[in-house]
Amino acid sequence: ISMQIFDEEVSYEEVKDNLGPLDLWILSKLNNLNKTVDKAFEEYNFAQTITPIERFFWHDFCDEYIEAVKYRLYTDVSDESRKAAKYTLRTVVETSLKLMAPIAPFFTEEVYQYFSDESIHTTLWPEVYDELISEEMETKGETTVELIDEVRRFKSASKIPLNAELAEVNVYTSDDDLVDVFNQFDDDIKGTLKINDLAITSGKPEVHEKIIEVEPDMAQVGPKFKGDAGKIIGYLKSTPIDEIGSVLEQSHELAIGDIVVPEDMLNIKKEIVGASGKKVDILQSENLDMIVEVIR
């Protein structure tokens, strides 16, 4: 993220009505962090100051929020949404620097100079905004981040660039609360993951395996059928794959004239297709009651 986004200083009053769900999630965690660090300093428990700051800043903020907010900075969104994102980014960075300042005075001073000519050590200690603390919003945000991470892991494992678009993503769940949460965060889910069409649905996906390629296993076919092996190869090359697949699904063997080829003598390649007939990838979450259907 370019430092230029921090040039515009915006007040909370200017953006409070336009803060998005993930803004409220990270700001709630930030203000809870502020309370935790305040208490730790009062008790001279310095270990309990730096660990929560690091965990919040590197995981929640850098790994999750920054990745989720980029689309609001660099794509076609409303000015109100962009301004709210800039406010949230600046607030989190400045507040985190001030919380770290007593422990890392030189580092925080150098970084703070990007924001102000004033020394960070002459600024006021960050104020806690109790109205921004919401356990419900934190839970909803964590749930949404879990979905986003699930699809990001799929992209990475499939060697798909994280900024590549996905044509369609369908999320299925039997948990009505999850449906409500994902619908509330749908703009952030779509924007972060570059999804063209996102649907949140109760129930389970309608998917089945489809045979897309069949070849003879010559290590078995050759010795058994000898001179007739060519007929098998010719049949597989000249017959539509849908017809071959239909026969195999019903009888688990191919009858080619007087020749009968059992299924286990064939190398069969399949793919999963959804209700629309399109190829899909299915992601099963370990932590949430949801199945994600991805159409690239």
Buried (B, 14 or more C-beta within 10 A) or exposed (E): EEEEBBEEEBEBEEBBEBBBBBBBBBBBBBBBBBEBBBEBBEEEEEEBBBEBBEEBBEEBBEBBBBBBBBBBBEEEBEEBBBBBBBBBBBBBBBBBBBBBBBBBEEEBBEBBEEBEEEEBEEBEBBEBBEEBBBEEBBBBBBBBBBBBBBBBEBBEEEEBEEEEEBEBBBBBBEEEEBBEBBEBBBBBBBBBBBBEEBEBBEEEBEBEEBBBEBEBEBEBBEEEBEEBBEBBBEBBEEBEBEEBBEBBEEEEBBEBEEBEBEEEBBEBEEEBBBEEEEBBBBBEBEEBEBBBBBBB
